[in-house]
């Protein structure tokens, strides 16, 4: 079974391909070659394997980065792009990391507000304030906001 890196779990952990006990009993070509090598040739072979090991690791890293990019594109495809203008009314998600709001159960509201968009940043973040201008949470990403229809 290959991982998203394109390598087997065994090769990532033990830095080589697995040799099954059946191959040792039947004397496969790989095992026969290792048995007939003299000590100097075996040392050279080990150095070659160490060189190829770095190549395998780099290949696994490239495969992992490509896999993460594919997953990111697939996630972003389903993501709704939300854009707000200044002075729009929005609702903000109640985040569990916010210490002022403790989640009490599944029937608690998930959104709080309404808030007014004060500043719009180019990175997709928004600074919001309460309608009376008193409460000002830190800037929020647009994915944590939704339009409020009065």
C-alpha positions in Angstrom: 0.0 0.0 0.0 1.4 3.4 -1.0 1.0 6.5 1.0 0.3 10.0 -0.6 4.1 10.3 -0.8 4.3 7.5 -3.3 6.3 5.3 -1.0 5.4 2.3 1.1 5.3 2.7 4.8 8.0 0.1 5.2 10.4 2.0 3.0 9.8 5.2 4.8 10.4 3.7 8.2 13.2 1.2 7.5 14.8 3.0 4.5 14.6 0.1 2.1 12.3 -2.3 0.4 11.0 -5.2 2.3 12.2 -8.7 1.7 9.6 -11.4 2.5 10.6 -14.6 4.3 9.4 -16.5 1.3 12.0 -14.7 -0.9 14.8 -15.8 1.5 13.6 -19.5 1.4 13.2 -19.5 -2.4 16.4 -17.5 -2.9 15.2 -14.6 -5.1 17.6 -12.7 -7.2 18.0 -9.9 -4.7 18.9 -12.3 -1.8 21.2 -14.3 -4.1 23.1 -11.2 -5.1 23.6 -10.1 -1.5 24.9 -13.5 -0.5 27.5 -13.7 -3.2 28.9 -10.2 -2.7 32.3 -9.9 -1.1 32.8 -7.4 1.7 34.2 -4.6 -0.4 31.4 -4.9 -2.9 28.8 -5.0 -0.2 30.2 -1.8 1.3 30.0 -0.1 -2.1 26.5 -1.3 -2.5 25.5 0.1 0.9 27.0 3.5 -0.1 25.0 3.4 -3.3 21.9 2.6 -1.3 22.6 5.6 1.0 22.9 7.9 -2.0 19.6 6.6 -3.5 18.0 6.9 0.0 18.4 10.7 -0.2 16.9 10.7 -3.7 13.9 8.6 -2.4 13.4 11.1 0.5 13.4 14.0 -1.9 11.0 12.2 -4.2 8.7 11.5 -1.2 8.9 15.1 -0.1 7.9 16.3 -3.6 5.1 13.8 -3.8 3.8 15.0 -0.4 3.9 18.6 -1.5 2.0 17.8 -4.7 -0.6 15.8 -2.6 -1.0 18.7 -0.2 -1.5 21.1 -3.1 -4.1 18.8 -4.7 -6.0 18.6 -1.3 -5.8 22.4 -0.9 -7.3 22.9 -4.4 -10.0 20.4 -3.7 -10.9 22.1 -0.5 -10.8 25.6 -2.0 -13.1 24.4 -4.8 -15.9 23.8 -2.3 -15.2 26.9 -0.3 -17.7 29.8 -0.7 -16.0 33.0 -1.5 -17.5 35.8 0.6 -16.8 39.4 0.1 -18.1 42.3 2.1 -18.0 46.0 1.6 -17.5 48.6 4.3 -20.6 49.3 6.4 -22.2 45.8 5.6 -23.9 44.0 8.4 -22.4 40.6 9.1 -22.6 37.8 11.6 -19.4 36.3 13.1 -18.9 32.7 14.0 -18.6 32.0 17.7 -15.2 30.3 17.9 -14.4 27.8 20.7 -11.0 29.4 21.2 -12.7 32.6 22.3 -12.5 32.5 26.1 -15.4 34.9 26.6 -17.9 32.4 25.1 -18.0 28.9 26.5 -19.7 26.3 24.3 -22.5 24.8 26.4 -24.0 22.4 24.0 -25.1 21.7 20.5 -28.2 23.9 20.8 -26.1 27.0 21.5 -26.0 29.6 18.6 -23.1 29.3 16.2 -23.2 32.9 15.1 -23.1 36.2 17.0 -23.8 39.7 15.9 -24.8 41.7 13.9 -21.5 43.6 13.4 -20.6 46.3 11.0 -17.6 45.9 8.6 -15.3 48.7 9.5 -12.2 47.9 7.4 -11.6 45.6 4.4 -8.0 44.2 4.0 -6.6 42.8 0.8 -5.8 39.5 2.4 -9.5 38.7 2.9 -9.6 39.8 6.5 -12.1 42.2 7.9 -12.2 44.4 10.9 -15.7 44.5 12.4 -17.3 46.5 15.2 -20.6 46.3 17.0 -23.3 48.6 15.7 -23.0 50.9 18.7 -19.2 51.1 18.1 -18.2 49.7 21.5 -16.9 46.1 20.9 -14.1 45.5 18.4 -12.8 41.9 18.1 -9.6 41.3 16.3 -9.6 41.1 12.5 -11.4 38.0 11.1 -11.0 36.0 8.0 -13.9 36.2 5.6 -14.7 32.5 6.1 -15.7 33.3 9.7 -18.3 35.9 8.6 -21.6 35.7 6.8 -24.0 38.3 5.5 -26.7 39.5 7.9 -30.0 40.2 6.3 -32.1 42.7 8.5 
